[in-house]
Amino acid sequence: MVEHLEELRARLLWSLLSWAVGTGVAWTFRVQLLDWLKRPLDLAARQNGIQVNLIVLDITEPFLVSLKVAAFGGLVLALPFIVYQVWAFIAPGLYEHEKRLAGPFLLGAGFSFALGALFAYYGFLPFAIPFLLGFLGDVVTPQISIGRYMGQVLMMMTVMGLVFEMPVVSYLLARLGLLTSAFLARNWRVAVVLLLTLAAVITPTVDVVSLSIVTLPLLVLYWVSVLVARFAERQRPKEEAA
């Protein structure tokens, strides 16, 4: 038991160290990342024909925002290594044919996170931000805190990146015999409620259109996870026979 706890601590430390290194690398590109994250707001301002200013509310905000952006970039860079640490912790308890899943799992996890983050950036923000800015039209000139704006954008991209891991995790758990497609299909109503709640939490608007843009892909991902789990179940008998 003590040995497992020591190994878990070591894996956590290596994961945190890789995140710190990735954050250091992303820090050197923080200005470019900030400019990239700001583009949906600039595009929305042009669409609504208004001037939008990002403001700083206190002297520490520029540093804290830069740190948040760098931490997000570091997480993206370090994610494959972090996932590997998770895999290395559970691998000793797996059969040889199960250990062969390491490569596909690492690649799938990294690709899925990036795909979810890009969906939030290109698929949701271009619709949500213009809608929000267009409420009062020319009555006011928006003065938006850069800290709050970047915080909302990064939260959306991070959460969507993690949610897009559903098919990858479902495939892995089904191959290991820890999850079944029947369980997922049987509890689809619970999943719908949970996904709707998640979409409402991470969506900065209350309109039906924006909520639907987030909710529908989550529901599609859930049913993709069911199909992926079913596919993984069909591969298990072949591996066990081998």
HELIX and SHEET records of a PDB file:
HELIX    1   1 VAL A    2  TRP A   27  1                                  26    
HELIX    2   2 ARG A   30  ASN A   48  1                                  19    
HELIX    3   3 GLU A   61  ILE A   90  1                                  30    
HELIX    4   4 ALA A   91  GLY A   93  5                                   3    
HELIX    5   5 GLU A   96  LYS A   99  1                                   4    
HELIX    6   6 ALA A  102  LEU A  118  1                                  17    
HELIX    7   7 PHE A  119  PHE A  124  3                                   6    
HELIX    8   8 LEU A  125  LEU A  133  1                                   9    
HELIX    9   9 ILE A  146  VAL A  163  1                                  18    
HELIX   10  10 MET A  166  ARG A  175  1                                  10    
HELIX   11  11 SER A  181  ARG A  186  1                                   6    
HELIX   12  12 TRP A  188  ILE A  202  1                                  15    
HELIX   13  13 VAL A  208  ALA A  241  1                                  34    
SHEET    1   A 2 ASN A  53  ILE A  55  0                                        
SHEET    2   A 2 GLN A 143  SER A 145  1                                        
END                                                                             
